[in-house]
Amino acid sequence: MTLAVEHGTFGYRRAAPVLRDISFAVDAGRLLAVLGPNGVGKTTLLRTTLGLQPWSRGRTLLDGADIMTMPSHERWRRFAFVPQARNAASLSLTGLDMVTIGRAAHIGTFGQPGRADRRIARETMAEVGIEHLAETPCGQLSGGQFQMVLIARALAGGPEVLVLDEPETGLDFRNQLIVLDLLDDLVHRRGLTVVMNTHYPTHALRVADEVLLLRRDGAPLHGPTAEVLTKESLGEAFGVLLEVLEAEIDGTLHRSVLPLSAIERPGVA
């Protein structure tokens, strides 16, 4: 299974394109991280890749087929999207109710989830380690717990491609690692294709097989993570002086980005 974008361009009417001539391909069992400074179109890229917003030019392909030619129910059986987690304080749905919503593409427009759907939802919650939240109202969940519920909701539909918009943003240090380790497991144990936006280059260095680095000026950079996320490319893209550090711990090579200072630019980017 291969997900590809060919010459994707997107812009709002009477405005310069937000995204211009984007092309990439990612295979099953691979994680692609999308990075770039604020305002370069990272979330827009996810939405256009999924067909939630149509490309102005270009197309998204799944195994060579244009996804916009697929029936909607087929597309959403094969894709799942985890948006940025919002405040869940007003949600009265339980964790199980929320995860069961992920079965919608298998139920039909006017159908109701059945016993099998709720069983799959419970099994999915157990798989990601949150079965104890099944009867808890989402409004009572912490940010990290709610993020895991949203990921479980996406997985309950049995997708081939999982797309996430900043899944670790707003979480504490421990919960960020839990989410990243779960994504790594989904890719390398279950063989899912995962595409995620992130603000954290170090997180991409931890879990991504490849990176798409969007830049304000110049074409995006796409390739293996360690080759794309260099001191030079990150410094130029983000306007930051930095070092990329390496340390071998227990036989595993770890890479981390150490920001030193912002390069002088007018205003906040």
Order of alpha helices (4+ residues) and beta strands (2+ residues): beta-beta-beta-alpha-beta-beta-alpha-beta-alpha-alpha-alpha-alpha-beta-alpha-beta-alpha-beta-beta-alpha-alpha-beta-beta
